[in-house]
Amino acid sequence: MLPFILACNRATYAEETGSGASCLLNALTGGPRTVTFSAWSWQLVLRGKRGAEFRRWAVDGFGLRDGHCAAAWRSHIARGLLPERI
């Protein structure tokens, strides 16, 4: 039972650490501090901002699955972290 608990805690810790680092990166690049870099990149694509498609391409192509930014954006919308209207 203990290995299972440790594995769950490690996964949660890694996910939370990654999400926090992504929020920090987003804040350092001019985005909201409560939104991940991935979700904000997709928000910028939807707004048609210059350079946004490159950001999205870089994140989705950086070892993450294709569509990661869009999925992160939908997750943020569902949790009320971003307004639905752009």
N, C-alpha and C positions, 0 to 999 in steps of 0.2 A: 504494500500500500504506500509506503514512504517514497519509493522511486516514482510512482505515479503522481503523487502530490508535488514532489520536487520538479518533475517534468512540466506539470501544469503551471507552477509558479514561474519557472524559467521562461516558458513561452509567453506568459502574460507580461513578465518583466521585460523581455526582449521587445515585444510589441509596443508596450508603453514607452520604452526608451526610444525606440525608432520613431514613434509618433511625436514624442517630445522634441527630438532632434529635428524632425521635419517641420514642426511649428516654429522652432527657433530659426531654421534656415529661411522659412517663409517671412518671418518678422525682419530678419537681417536683409532680405531682398525687397522690403517695402510692402509686404502683405500683412494681413491681420495676424496677430500672434496666436489666436485660438484656432486657426485653420492650418491644415497641413499644406506643405508645398505642392503636393500632388493635386489636391482638391482646388487650390487657388490657381494652379496652372490651367486646369480645365475651365474654371470660371473666366479666366482671361481669354481663353480660346473662344468661349461663347460670346464674350464681349467684342471679339475681333481686335484685340490689342496687338500691337506690333511686337513680334518676338515670342508671342505666346505659343504658337505652334511648335517652335523650336524647343521651348521649355517642356511642352507635353511630350514631344518626341524623345527628348533626353531622358525624362523620367520613365516613360514607358519602355524605352530601349535600354535602360540601365539595369538590366537583369530582372526587371519586374515584368509582369505579364502585360500583353497588349491590352489596352483599355483600362489600365490601373487608375489613371487620372480621372476618367469619367466615373468609374465605380467609387472612387474616394469622394468625388463631388456629390454623387447620389447619396452616399452614406451621410455626408455632412448635412445635406438637405433634410434627410429623414430625421436626423437628430436635432434639427433646428439651429444648426451652427452657421448656416448661410441662408439668406433670403431666397425664396423660390423665384422671385422676379429679378431679372438682371437689369 
